[in-house]
Amino acid sequence: MDQSGAIVSLFLTATPAVCEGVEPYDSELANFNTTVEISHTVVGPSPDAATFLQRLAKEKEQKADGEQDTRSFFAKYWMYIVPVVIFMMISSASDQGGGAAR
């Protein structure tokens, strides 16, 4: 059930869940028992919109003030340059090693 009391879903199971192949007598069906279990939905955590909006406003202010990243090209992009250089060094070393083995 949701917060307003409306039914959201229904789940039905039979016990035992496996059919044993024996057909019950009519007298056994008179003692048929049903169990109903009602559970309410739980509201999950809501997103923290206030913090996000504050951060967004702060970023807009920084752009409006003209604050730019004054770091050099290598300071900004070193994490992309270093792996390429290492890869090139390894590939050139393997080329030299392969030529000497002949």
Distance bins in CASP14 RR format, pairs under 12 A and 6 or more apart:
PFRMAT RR
TARGET T0000
AUTHOR 0000-0000-0000
RMODE 2
METHOD distances of the structure
MODEL  1
1 7 1 0 1 0 0 0 0 0 0 0 0
1 8 1 0 0 1 0 0 0 0 0 0 0
1 9 0 0 0 0 1 0 0 0 0 0 0
1 10 0 0 0 0 0 1 0 0 0 0 0
1 36 0 0 0 0 0 1 0 0 0 0 0
1 37 0 0 0 0 0 1 0 0 0 0 0
1 38 1 0 0 1 0 0 0 0 0 0 0
1 39 1 0 0 1 0 0 0 0 0 0 0
1 40 1 0 1 0 0 0 0 0 0 0 0
1 41 1 0 0 1 0 0 0 0 0 0 0
1 42 0 0 0 0 0 1 0 0 0 0 0
2 8 1 0 1 0 0 0 0 0 0 0 0
2 9 0 0 0 0 1 0 0 0 0 0 0
2 38 0 0 0 0 0 1 0 0 0 0 0
2 39 0 0 0 0 0 1 0 0 0 0 0
2 40 1 0 0 1 0 0 0 0 0 0 0
2 41 1 0 1 0 0 0 0 0 0 0 0
2 42 0 0 0 0 0 1 0 0 0 0 0
2 43 0 0 0 0 1 0 0 0 0 0 0
3 40 1 0 0 1 0 0 0 0 0 0 0
3 41 1 0 0 1 0 0 0 0 0 0 0
3 42 0 0 0 0 0 1 0 0 0 0 0
3 43 1 0 0 1 0 0 0 0 0 0 0
3 44 0 0 0 0 0 1 0 0 0 0 0
4 40 0 0 0 0 0 1 0 0 0 0 0
4 41 0 0 0 0 0 1 0 0 0 0 0
5 38 0 0 0 0 1 0 0 0 0 0 0
5 39 0 0 0 0 0 1 0 0 0 0 0
5 40 0 0 0 0 1 0 0 0 0 0 0
5 41 0 0 0 0 1 0 0 0 0 0 0
6 40 0 0 0 0 0 1 0 0 0 0 0
6 41 0 0 0 0 0 1 0 0 0 0 0
7 36 0 0 0 0 0 1 0 0 0 0 0
7 38 0 0 0 0 1 0 0 0 0 0 0
7 39 0 0 0 0 0 1 0 0 0 0 0
7 40 0 0 0 0 0 1 0 0 0 0 0
7 41 0 0 0 0 0 1 0 0 0 0 0
8 38 0 0 0 0 0 1 0 0 0 0 0
8 39 0 0 0 0 1 0 0 0 0 0 0
8 40 0 0 0 0 1 0 0 0 0 0 0
8 41 1 0 0 1 0 0 0 0 0 0 0
8 42 0 0 0 0 0 1 0 0 0 0 0
9 38 0 0 0 0 0 1 0 0 0 0 0
9 39 0 0 0 0 1 0 0 0 0 0 0
9 40 0 0 0 0 0 1 0 0 0 0 0
9 41 0 0 0 0 1 0 0 0 0 0 0
10 36 0 0 0 0 0 1 0 0 0 0 0
10 37 0 0 0 0 0 1 0 0 0 0 0
10 38 0 0 0 0 0 1 0 0 0 0 0
10 39 0 0 0 0 0 1 0 0 0 0 0
11 35 0 0 0 0 0 1 0 0 0 0 0
11 36 0 0 0 0 0 1 0 0 0 0 0
11 37 0 0 0 0 1 0 0 0 0 0 0
11 38 0 0 0 0 0 1 0 0 0 0 0
11 39 0 0 0 0 1 0 0 0 0 0 0
12 34 0 0 0 0 1 0 0 0 0 0 0
12 35 0 0 0 0 0 1 0 0 0 0 0
12 36 0 0 0 0 0 1 0 0 0 0 0
12 37 0 0 0 0 0 1 0 0 0 0 0
13 34 0 0 0 0 0 1 0 0 0 0 0
13 35 0 0 0 0 1 0 0 0 0 0 0
13 36 0 0 0 0 0 1 0 0 0 0 0
13 37 0 0 0 0 0 1 0 0 0 0 0
14 20 0 0 0 0 0 1 0 0 0 0 0
14 32 0 0 0 0 0 1 0 0 0 0 0
14 33 0 0 0 0 0 1 0 0 0 0 0
14 34 0 0 0 0 0 1 0 0 0 0 0
14 35 0 0 0 0 0 1 0 0 0 0 0
15 32 0 0 0 0 0 1 0 0 0 0 0
15 33 0 0 0 0 1 0 0 0 0 0 0
15 34 0 0 0 0 0 1 0 0 0 0 0
15 35 0 0 0 0 1 0 0 0 0 0 0
16 22 0 0 0 0 0 1 0 0 0 0 0
22 28 0 0 0 0 0 1 0 0 0 0 0
23 29 0 0 0 0 0 1 0 0 0 0 0
24 30 0 0 0 0 0 1 0 0 0 0 0
24 31 0 0 0 0 1 0 0 0 0 0 0
24 32 0 0 0 0 1 0 0 0 0 0 0
25 31 0 0 0 0 0 1 0 0 0 0 0
26 32 0 0 0 0 0 1 0 0 0 0 0
46 52 0 0 0 0 0 1 0 0 0 0 0
47 53 0 0 0 0 0 1 0 0 0 0 0
48 54 0 0 0 0 1 0 0 0 0 0 0
48 55 0 0 0 0 0 1 0 0 0 0 0
49 55 0 0 0 0 0 1 0 0 0 0 0
49 56 0 0 0 0 0 1 0 0 0 0 0
50 56 0 0 0 0 0 1 0 0 0 0 0
50 57 0 0 0 0 0 1 0 0 0 0 0
51 57 0 0 0 0 0 1 0 0 0 0 0
51 58 0 0 0 0 0 1 0 0 0 0 0
52 58 0 0 0 0 0 1 0 0 0 0 0
52 59 0 0 0 0 0 1 0 0 0 0 0
53 59 0 0 0 0 0 1 0 0 0 0 0
53 60 0 0 0 0 0 1 0 0 0 0 0
54 60 0 0 0 0 0 1 0 0 0 0 0
54 61 0 0 0 0 0 1 0 0 0 0 0
55 61 0 0 0 0 0 1 0 0 0 0 0
55 62 0 0 0 0 0 1 0 0 0 0 0
56 62 0 0 0 0 0 1 0 0 0 0 0
56 63 0 0 0 0 0 1 0 0 0 0 0
57 63 0 0 0 0 0 1 0 0 0 0 0
57 64 0 0 0 0 0 1 0 0 0 0 0
58 64 0 0 0 0 0 1 0 0 0 0 0
58 65 0 0 0 0 0 1 0 0 0 0 0
58 67 0 0 0 0 0 1 0 0 0 0 0
59 65 0 0 0 0 0 1 0 0 0 0 0
59 66 0 0 0 0 0 1 0 0 0 0 0
59 67 0 0 0 0 0 1 0 0 0 0 0
60 66 0 0 0 0 0 1 0 0 0 0 0
60 67 0 0 0 0 0 1 0 0 0 0 0
61 67 0 0 0 0 1 0 0 0 0 0 0
62 68 0 0 0 0 1 0 0 0 0 0 0
62 69 0 0 0 0 0 1 0 0 0 0 0
63 69 0 0 0 0 0 1 0 0 0 0 0
68 76 0 0 0 0 0 1 0 0 0 0 0
69 75 0 0 0 0 1 0 0 0 0 0 0
69 76 1 0 0 1 0 0 0 0 0 0 0
69 77 0 0 0 0 0 1 0 0 0 0 0
70 76 0 0 0 0 1 0 0 0 0 0 0
71 77 0 0 0 0 1 0 0 0 0 0 0
71 78 0 0 0 0 1 0 0 0 0 0 0
72 78 0 0 0 0 1 0 0 0 0 0 0
72 81 0 0 0 0 0 1 0 0 0 0 0
73 80 0 0 0 0 0 1 0 0 0 0 0
73 81 0 0 0 0 1 0 0 0 0 0 0
74 80 0 0 0 0 0 1 0 0 0 0 0
74 81 1 0 0 1 0 0 0 0 0 0 0
74 82 0 0 0 0 1 0 0 0 0 0 0
74 85 0 0 0 0 0 1 0 0 0 0 0
75 81 0 0 0 0 0 1 0 0 0 0 0
77 83 0 0 0 0 0 1 0 0 0 0 0
77 84 0 0 0 0 0 1 0 0 0 0 0
77 85 0 0 0 0 0 1 0 0 0 0 0
78 84 0 0 0 0 0 1 0 0 0 0 0
78 85 0 0 0 0 0 1 0 0 0 0 0
79 85 0 0 0 0 0 1 0 0 0 0 0
79 86 0 0 0 0 0 1 0 0 0 0 0
80 86 0 0 0 0 0 1 0 0 0 0 0
80 87 0 0 0 0 0 1 0 0 0 0 0
81 87 0 0 0 0 0 1 0 0 0 0 0
81 88 0 0 0 0 0 1 0 0 0 0 0
82 88 0 0 0 0 0 1 0 0 0 0 0
82 89 0 0 0 0 0 1 0 0 0 0 0
83 89 0 0 0 0 0 1 0 0 0 0 0
83 90 0 0 0 0 0 1 0 0 0 0 0
84 90 0 0 0 0 0 1 0 0 0 0 0
84 91 0 0 0 0 0 1 0 0 0 0 0
85 91 0 0 0 0 0 1 0 0 0 0 0
85 92 0 0 0 0 0 1 0 0 0 0 0
86 92 0 0 0 0 0 1 0 0 0 0 0
86 93 0 0 0 0 0 1 0 0 0 0 0
87 93 0 0 0 0 0 1 0 0 0 0 0
87 94 0 0 0 0 0 1 0 0 0 0 0
88 94 0 0 0 0 0 1 0 0 0 0 0
88 95 0 0 0 0 0 1 0 0 0 0 0
89 95 0 0 0 0 0 1 0 0 0 0 0
89 96 0 0 0 0 0 1 0 0 0 0 0
90 96 0 0 0 0 0 1 0 0 0 0 0
90 97 0 0 0 0 0 1 0 0 0 0 0
91 97 0 0 0 0 0 1 0 0 0 0 0
91 98 0 0 0 0 0 1 0 0 0 0 0
92 98 0 0 0 0 0 1 0 0 0 0 0
92 99 0 0 0 0 0 1 0 0 0 0 0
93 99 0 0 0 0 0 1 0 0 0 0 0
93 100 0 0 0 0 0 1 0 0 0 0 0
94 100 0 0 0 0 0 1 0 0 0 0 0
94 101 0 0 0 0 0 1 0 0 0 0 0
95 101 0 0 0 0 0 1 0 0 0 0 0
96 102 0 0 0 0 0 1 0 0 0 0 0
END
